[in-house]
Amino acid sequence: MVSYINILLYGVGGLVVAGMALLVAFQEKLVYVPVLPGLTKSYSINPSRLRLTYEDIWLSSSDGVRLHAWFIKLFPDSRGPTILFFQENAGNIAHRLEMVRIMLDKLQCNVFMLSYRGYGASDGYPSQQGIIKDAQAALDHLSQRSDIDTSRIVVFGRSLGGAVGAVLTRNNPDKVAGLILENTFTSILDMAGVLLPFLKWVIGGSGSKGPKLLNFVVRSPWSTIDVVGEIKQPILFLSGLQDEMVPSSHMQMLYAKAATRNNQCLFVEFPNGMHMDTWLTGGDEYWRTVQQFLEKHAPEKNEDRSSPNGNDAGAR
């Protein structure tokens, strides 16, 4: 009996050691995927291929990393809302252009697409603290432009981009009018147990019941569930119920955490939405939901003036 117990203990210990080794050695490659299998790091197309008017933007993050972005405008003199879009972890901004083309048409907005460090044409290597600096550089650039209405900047993040956008929104209450989160995880700590189930016993986020013995080795925890509870701006949660990557329960938990302190939260589910295609399978309802959020929380200034008391006509 003792020998069997010893074997079991050695086996569990081996799994823990193996899990720690995997996390230490490969965690950035699990969290950040700048290059899709079989493709190159470079952009396969640019916005002009889809007849979109755009600017190549080059930025410098606060730690000196050179970053690339595309600023796609609906019209050269468009004063509509500007969406600062943060992508999923896999691939680069060129892979999101078809979605952005539809976004411009449906929402009549401008879209700023940032390549995180290590992605696309941007220099450097991805990390949580580095990408937070990158996002801030993008927002600072937009906030200083004279050709857009800077009071109508809305952050939109999908999956990893939602974690990025949540931090940026919390840190900039006076620069961001609202936040849209789509299929975003509660934390990488929780996702570790989703991707590698045996790790859930030793790694977990704030809601985990496990001992969390290996949390300290995770360099990019992206604890979105802790961040959303500190956001004061309006938040729209878009959840695809068929998400095969991030359990839809993560979005429900994010909403529940945010709504306890923020009465400007809206949660919308899309029954057929998967991780990457909710914007497509959601159809007109998806775009109508986003459009109504923009109209309410990033309205045109002349709409503000039309309100009898001078306040936001959509606020409650």
N, C-alpha and C positions, 0 to 999 in steps of 0.2 A: 504493500500500500504506500509506504513511504517513497519508494522509487517512482511510483506513478505520480505522486504529488510533486516530487522533485522535477520530473520530466515536464509536468504541466507548468510549473513555475519557470523553468528554464525556457519553455516555449513562449510563455507570455512575455518574459523578459527579452527574449529574442525579437518578438514583434515590436516591443517598445523601442529597442535599440535600432531595429531596422527602420521604424517610422521616423525616429529622430534623424537618422542618417539621410533618409530621403528628403525630409524637410530642409535640413541644413544645406544639402547639396543641390537640390533641384527645385526648391520652392518658387523661385522667381520664374522658372520655366513653366511651372504649373499655373501661376497667377497671371503672368504676362506672356502673351503669344503674339509678338509683332509680325511674325511671318507664318502664313498658313502653309501646311504641308503641300509640297509640290509647286509652290509659288515663290517669287522673289520678294525682297523687302521693298522694292520700288513700286510706284503707283502703276497699276495696269492701265488706267485711264485718268483723264483730268476732267474738270467740269465742262470744258468747252465741247467735249464729245457729246454731251447731253444738251448742248446749246444753252448753257448756263453762263451768265455773266459773273466773273469772279476776279478776285485779286489774290496773287501769291503774297502771303504775309510771312515775314521773318521776324521772330521775336528772340529776346534773350531773357532767360529765367534769372531769378535773383542770384543764383549760384553760377551764372555765366554760360549755361548750356544753350546752344543755338537751336531754336524750335521753328518748325514750319507749320503753316496753317493755310486754309482756304477761306476767304470771306466771300460768300455767294449772296449777291443782292437781287432782290426781286426786280427792282428798277434802279437805275443809277441814282435817282433822287428819292428813293423810298424811305419814308419815315415810319414805316410799320414796325411791329415788334421785331426784335432781333433775338434769335434763339442761339445760345451758346451751347453747342452740342458736344457731348462727351460720349465716345463710342464704347462698345464692348471690348473685351480684352483681345480678341483674335483678329488678326489682319490689320489693315490700315484704313484711313478715311476714304480712299478710293472705293472700297467695297461697300460704302454706305451711300454712294452718290445717287443711286436710283431711288432710294428712300427719301433722300433730301430733295430730289427733283419733285417728287410728289408732295413733300412737305411745303415747299414754296408755293406750289399751285393751290393746295388745299387751304393753307393758313395765311397766304399773302404776307409772308414774313421774309426777313433776311436770316441767313444761317452762317454762323462762324464755326468752322470745323478745325479742331486742333489735333495735330499729331503729337501724342505724348513723346517724351524723350525715349529714344530707341525705336520709335515707330516711324514708318514712312521715311521722309527726308530729314527728320529731326535727329540731332546728335545725341550722344549719351546712352545710358542704360536705365531701364525703368526701375523705379523703387517708389514706395509710398510717399516718402517725404519729397522726393524729386518731382513726382507727378503733381503733388499739391502745389509746389512752386510753379510748375508749368501752367496749371489752371489759373493761378493768380495772375500770371503774366498775360494770359489771354484776356481775362476780364479787365485788367488795367488798360490794355490796349483799346478794347471796345469803349471803356468809360471815357477815354480821352478823345474819341473821334467826334468830329463836328458834323459829319454827314448822316448821323443816325440819331434817333431819339433815345438818349441814354437812360431815360426813366422807364423804358420798355424792354429792358434786357431780362430774358427768362432763361434759366439754366435747364437743360434737358439731358438727362443721363440714363443710359441703358446698361444694365448689368454692372460691370466694373465702373462704367461711366456714371452710374447713379451714386456709387460710393464717392467718386471724385466730386461730382456735382453737389452732393450733400455737404461735404466739408467746405467747399467754396461758398455755398449759399449761407451757411452758418457764420462763416468768417466775414461776410460782406453784407450785412443787413441793409446798408444804405445804397448798395450798387445793384442788387439783384431783386427784381420785382416778384419773382416766383420761381418755384422748382417743380420739375416734372420728373418722376422716377418711374422707370419701366423695368420690370423683371430684375430687380436688384436684390442682392443677398443681405442678410442681417450682418454678417461678418465673414471674413475669410476663415476665422477660427471655427465657425459653424460649418462652413463649406468643406473644410478638411475632412470632417466626418461624413459628408455626403460623397465626396470623391473617393476617399479611402475609409470605409466604414469602421475598421478596427481602431482608427485614430480617435473616434468620438469618445472613447473612454478616457483619453488623456489630453485631449484638446477640445476647447469649446469656448463659446462666447459668454456674454453676461447672463444669459438664460440657461446655460448648461448646468446639469447636475453632477457632472463628472468632476474628478479631482483637478483637471486642467494642468497636469504636471508639465506638459510640454509647450504650454502657451508661450513661454519665454523664448523659444527658438523661432517663432514666427515673426519674420521681419516686416511683413506687410499685412497687419491684422485687419485693416479697413473695417473698423467697427461701426458700420452705418447705423445700427440700432441705437447706439449711444449718441450719435451725432444728430439724428432726426429729432430727438427729444429736446434739442436746444435751438431748433430753427423757428424763427418767428414769422417768416414769410409764408404765403399760401403754398400748399403742396398738393400736387395731383399725383395719385398712385395709379399706374396702369399695369394690371396683372393678367398675364396669359395663363390660363388654368391648365394648359397642356405643356407647360415649361418642362423640358426634359433635362435641363441643366441645374436650375435653381428651383427648389421646391416652392410652389406658390404660397405655402405657409409663411415663407420668409417675408413676402410682401404684406401679408396680413399682420404679421408681428410688427413690421415697420410702421404701418398705418396706426395700429393700436398704440404704439409708443408715442408717435407724433401727436395723435389726436387727444391724448390726455392733457397736453399743454397748449395745443394750437387748434383753435376752432375754425381754421380756414383750410382744413384738409378734406380731400375728396378721394374716395376709393372706388375704382371702376374695374370690373372683371370682364374678360373676354374669353368665352368658353373654349374657343378653338385655338387660342393664341399659344404658340410655342416660343422658345427663348428668343429666337431671332426674327420671327415673322409676325408678331402680334400686330404690328403696324399694317400688315398686308391682310391677314385673316380677319382683323377687326373691322375692315371695310369702312363704310361711311360713319358708322357709330364711333369708331376710333378717332377719326379726324374731327368729327363734330364735337366730341368731348374735349379734345385739345383746343379747338377753336373757341369754344365757350369759356374755357379757363383763361385763355389769352384775352378775350374780350372783357372779362370781368376784372382781371388782376393786372393787365397791362394795356389799358384802354388808350385810345387816342386822346390827346389833350383837349381837343375841342369838345369831346364827349364829357370831359371833366367840367368844362365851363358851362355846359348845358344843364348840369345838375343844379337845382334851385339853391342849394346851400353851398355849392362850390366843392362838395366832396365827391369822392368816387361814386358814381351812380350805381355801380355794381356791388359796393361793399354792404355788409350786413352787420 
